[in-house]
Amino acid sequence: RASACSSATTMRRVSAAALATARQPLIAFSVSSTNHTRALATSASPAFQWALSRSRAAPTRVNAKRGTTYGVAFAASAVVAALVAANADPALTDATRAYAGVPFDRARAVLEFLEHKGASFSKIEVLPEDPGSTASGDDGVRGFGLFMRRDAETGDTHDSKATSTNASKGFFAGLLNSMGLASGSPDAVVASVPARLAISAGAAATHPVLGAVFSKMLENDEIDERMTVMLLLIMERRRGRDSPIHAYLEALPNKFATPLFWSDDALRGLEGTNLHEAVLAQRKQLSDVLVAYIQPAGKKLVQAMSQEERRVRKEEGSWPALFRKKSKKQKVSSRKITDDEFKWAYAVFWSRALALPIGEDPLSPTIEAIVPGVDFANHSCLKPNARWKVTRANGGEGNSEQTVQLVCVANNVPAPGEELYISYGDKPNEELLFIHGFADRENKHDVLVLRAPVMNGEAAGDKKSETPKTPETKLALELLAEAFTARLTLLKLLGLPPQVVLPARPPKSLHLLPEETKLTLAVWGATPVVLDQWLRYELDLRLGTMKRGSDGDGNKTSPMDDTSIHSAALTGLRAAIETQTARLHLATAAPSPQTERPGFGEGDSRKAGTKRAIKSAVAAAKERRVDEVVAADPLAPSTAKQAATYRAGVRRMLRAYEDTTRKWT
């Protein structure tokens, strides 16, 4: 009882002292809400600081007055929260600290880490892309972005005279820039990171513990440079807080939005597209690489790390008892590298690596590396307002340090608080979704990728066919399989790709397509008889039994002249469009007995104005409309939205080519 009374008295004294200490900020807040906001922001969590910084720019309709009830209540609630946090259980406090402010705490930690290593982020800051993702359970997927610092945070001051002077200078500078008469570089450097911080195969080779192992495996071609970076990320992630790049690794997403990480149910949203089969092939390939290369290499790295840990423990054990203390270093796991670890490192590398011109070898001056800090810049297809470049410190040459800079054009610098965007390159939606996990409806670099048409699912003797197995149908199936094989063989002989890439907007004529594209389409559209003659001709050329020439010299001419190639290419293009359209329809709608694919070389049998053509057009319009609605729905799951955006783009391009090719002759 005495102990309880003593504890209660102590608590009262602590509470009274805390209230007395908080009295001055409380009064300060009642006098001026702005002063209290600034005082609270100095000690509040980064999440609260972020909210306060953005609330300053928001227009306020109600001004805080002296001694308002709102001000007293707000300050009192802050005091109570501080008392509860101070007297809470330590474990609970640690757990709360670990969750509260995430991902803001991670953003602050990685920024401090980079600046400590020599990077400069004086004009931009790292912030979560979507602060609400934590509450929605999507924190593991959401990443960070780079935002321009606000004037209040950078300490900039403005007065009327300075503002008018700067505005005058800005007007004349913009006028001179538009006339091409401005002197100096128009680029404004907003951040710079020393190239020595880049995570590359060269950095792995200089690792204090694993460098020798990495170098030996690279020399013996056991792994390539990309695998080296992935393995380095995995090993450093396993080290936890002992890793020198722990703050950076903590800032990376735990999982990614790419189809590689999608569930089977979400992946069904890509059925009927080229990307669906690409993802399935990617998963199988990564599983093979994991077993054949990553796990054996990881075993050697774990052994090297374990040897270093034993050496450190042995060295510490030899110290006198007075100076000996238990090592707090985290033991690196000795288990095999898992599929999840490898997929995570794979996604980190491919979504963040840059081709930096910093190599010392003149034959290969470009190095693939991840630049911490710069990799937080997000992509914009339409309006990128920044770009990265490699330069030397202070414009020096020779041995001066190389830096990777983020620069903005002087007349296109984002406003304070706005996000910085770069361009990941002229990538179509198929590549953006495959590598980065998103598709952009307004992507001006989108393209239509078509594969060789497979008619009626009979290629290579498809066993799923429901056609009765009579002698006639078996012979037809064998002929189709041979024709399909002959097309693939001819493509290889001619050095042509197995697919064609077409611009999003159809050209006005087939003649405007590249010659390689027209040849590939001609191989697809050639009839079996012409295909056999063409293949024999190319084989005879390569076997040396015939030379190119004319019949007058005793040599055979090619069975495909310009007119034949044009006709076959148009047939192949129409067949490929119809096949891709049918694949999408079968994947997103129940198959209809009235919907049949045309036979090879038959072209489009749906004549305009017929009931069949109208019914097909209505069904296609419904499918496109569903995709557009899902893509624009803010409440739809992210995977469904991205899949719908990608599918809708493919449907639009297919429809455009279908309408255009009907007019071509």
Number of C-alpha atoms within 10 A of each C-alpha: 6 7 8 9 10 11 12 12 12 12 13 12 12 14 16 12 12 15 16 12 12 17 15 11 18 24 17 20 26 24 17 17 22 14 14 18 18 15 14 18 18 10 10 14 16 21 20 16 19 17 12 16 19 12 11 13 12 9 7 9 6 6 8 17 14 14 16 13 11 13 21 15 13 13 22 16 11 15 20 14 11 14 15 12 15 11 12 12 11 11 9 11 15 12 11 12 14 12 12 16 21 19 27 22 20 22 25 19 18 23 23 14 17 20 16 10 13 13 22 19 22 14 17 22 21 24 25 25 17 14 20 12 16 18 8 8 10 14 19 15 15 22 23 23 23 25 22 22 22 20 14 12 10 13 9 8 9 10 8 8 9 11 12 12 12 12 12 12 12 14 12 13 18 16 13 13 15 10 9 9 11 14 9 6 8 15 16 16 20 19 22 25 24 22 22 16 20 23 20 22 24 19 17 23 21 13 14 8 15 20 18 16 17 27 19 13 16 17 10 9 10 16 20 14 18 17 21 24 26 25 26 25 22 20 20 17 20 18 18 18 15 15 16 12 19 18 20 19 20 17 24 21 17 15 20 22 21 20 27 20 18 15 10 9 8 16 19 15 20 24 19 19 20 16 20 17 13 13 19 13 12 15 16 11 11 16 16 12 14 19 15 13 14 24 19 15 21 20 15 15 22 19 14 16 20 16 13 14 16 11 12 13 13 11 11 16 15 10 11 9 9 6 9 12 11 8 10 7 13 13 13 17 13 14 10 14 21 15 14 11 19 22 20 21 20 21 22 23 22 16 19 19 21 19 11 19 14 19 13 10 9 8 7 10 12 15 20 22 25 23 21 23 27 22 17 21 23 18 19 18 20 12 11 16 19 23 19 19 12 17 20 17 15 10 9 11 11 7 8 12 15 21 22 25 23 24 21 23 15 16 14 14 18 18 13 17 17 14 20 27 22 20 18 18 11 13 16 20 28 24 15 22 21 20 21 21 23 22 25 21 18 12 18 15 15 25 19 22 21 20 18 24 23 19 18 14 14 19 19 16 17 12 10 8 12 7 11 9 11 9 9 9 12 14 12 14 20 15 17 20 16 17 20 21 14 18 22 17 13 21 19 12 13 14 11 16 15 15 16 18 12 18 15 21 15 19 14 12 12 19 10 10 14 10 10 14 18 23 19 26 30 23 26 30 30 25 16 18 9 16 21 17 14 18 21 15 19 16 15 14 14 12 9 8 10 16 16 14 12 11 9 8 9 10 13 16 15 15 15 16 9 8 9 14 20 20 17 25 23 25 24 27 28 22 27 27 24 20 22 22 20 17 16 20 20 14 15 15 11 8 12 9 6 9 13 11 20 16 13 20 18 12 19 17 12 14 10 10 9 10 11 14 14 14 14 14 14 11 14 18 14 11 17 19 13 12 23 19 15 19 26 14 13 10 9 13 12 17 21 19 23 28 26 24 23 28 26 22 26 24 21 16 21 23 18 14 21 18 12 16 20 12 9 10 9
